[in-house]
């Protein structure tokens, strides 16, 4: 009979510990997901985090905050346009650099260089795709 009480207490403590672990883990995962969702749109244009800082630290009234949100949204679009132009210019420079380097290499070296450039182009395409999905 005494062993039954010990084993019951042991099993009860085990299940309570497991329940606390599951609850704590779900809490941490929810916090990380929330933080990840906040990161979208926080680059140069400000975004949610920028607006939250203004709201909490500057504390404008509702009408002013609505106007601030409008201004930030308009400027984010301007920044995206500039960023797209800059990306195109960088790609032009990248292609010119590739051609100049390729002219200096032997045919064997050109083959290895082409493989490197192909990997870089794939990475650039992935980044373009990610940027287009963020809009």
C-alpha positions in Angstrom: 0.0 0.0 0.0 2.8 2.4 0.8 4.5 1.7 -2.6 1.2 2.6 -4.4 1.2 6.0 -2.8 4.9 6.6 -3.8 4.3 5.5 -7.3 1.1 7.6 -7.6 2.9 10.6 -6.4 5.8 9.9 -8.8 3.5 9.6 -11.8 1.5 12.6 -10.8 4.6 14.8 -10.5 5.8 13.4 -13.9 2.6 14.3 -15.6 2.4 17.8 -14.0 6.0 18.4 -15.2 5.1 17.3 -18.7 2.0 19.5 -18.7 4.1 22.5 -17.5 6.7 21.8 -20.2 4.0 21.7 -23.0 2.4 24.9 -21.7 5.7 26.7 -21.5 6.9 25.6 -24.9 3.6 26.7 -26.5 4.0 30.1 -24.9 7.5 30.5 -26.2 6.5 29.3 -29.7 3.6 31.8 -29.8 5.9 34.6 -28.7 8.5 33.8 -31.4 5.8 33.6 -34.1 4.4 36.9 -33.0 7.9 38.5 -33.2 8.5 37.0 -36.6 5.2 38.4 -37.9 6.3 41.9 -36.6 9.5 41.8 -38.7 7.7 42.0 -42.0 7.9 45.6 -43.3 10.4 46.8 -40.7 13.2 47.7 -43.2 13.9 51.2 -44.4 10.3 52.2 -44.7 9.5 51.9 -41.0 6.6 49.5 -40.7 4.8 48.3 -37.7 7.6 48.6 -35.2 8.3 52.2 -36.2 4.6 53.1 -35.8 4.4 51.4 -32.5 7.4 53.4 -31.2 5.8 56.6 -32.3 2.5 55.6 -30.7 4.1 54.7 -27.4 6.8 57.3 -27.1 5.4 60.4 -28.9 1.7 59.6 -27.9 -0.1 61.5 -30.6 -3.9 61.7 -30.6 -6.0 59.4 -32.9 -6.4 61.9 -35.7 -2.6 62.6 -35.8 -1.7 59.0 -35.6 -4.0 58.2 -38.6 -2.2 60.9 -40.6 1.2 59.5 -39.5 0.2 56.1 -40.7 -0.8 57.5 -44.1 2.6 59.4 -44.4 4.6 56.3 -43.5 2.6 54.2 -46.0 3.3 56.7 -48.8 7.0 56.9 -48.0 7.3 53.1 -47.9 6.1 53.0 -51.5 8.7 55.7 -52.5 11.4 53.7 -50.7 10.4 50.5 -52.5 10.6 52.3 -55.8 14.1 53.6 -55.1 15.1 50.2 -53.9 13.9 48.5 -57.1 15.8 51.0 -59.2 19.0 50.5 -57.1 18.6 46.7 -57.5 18.4 47.0 -61.3 21.5 49.2 -61.3 23.4 46.8 -59.1 22.5 43.9 -61.5 23.8 45.9 -64.4 27.1 46.5 -62.6 27.2 42.8 -61.7 26.8 41.8 -65.3 29.5 44.2 -66.5 31.9 42.9 -63.8 31.2 39.4 -64.9 32.0 40.2 -68.5 35.2 42.0 -67.6 36.4 39.1 -65.4 35.4 36.5 -67.9 37.6 38.2 -70.6 40.7 37.7 -68.4 40.2 34.0 -67.7 41.3 30.8 -69.6 38.5 28.6 -70.9 38.9 26.1 -68.0 38.7 29.0 -65.5 35.7 30.4 -67.4 33.8 27.2 -66.8 34.5 27.2 -63.1 33.6 30.9 -63.0 30.4 30.3 -64.8 29.4 27.8 -62.1 30.0 30.4 -59.4 28.0 33.0 -61.3 25.2 30.6 -61.8 24.9 30.0 -58.0 25.0 33.8 -57.4 22.2 34.3 -60.0 20.1 31.7 -58.4 20.5 33.4 -55.0 19.6 36.7 -56.6 16.5 35.2 -58.1 15.4 33.8 -54.7 15.9 37.2 -53.1 13.8 38.8 -55.9 11.1 36.3 -55.3 11.1 36.9 -51.5 10.9 40.6 -52.0 8.0 40.3 -54.4 6.2 38.1 -51.9 6.7 40.7 -49.1 4.7 43.3 -51.0 
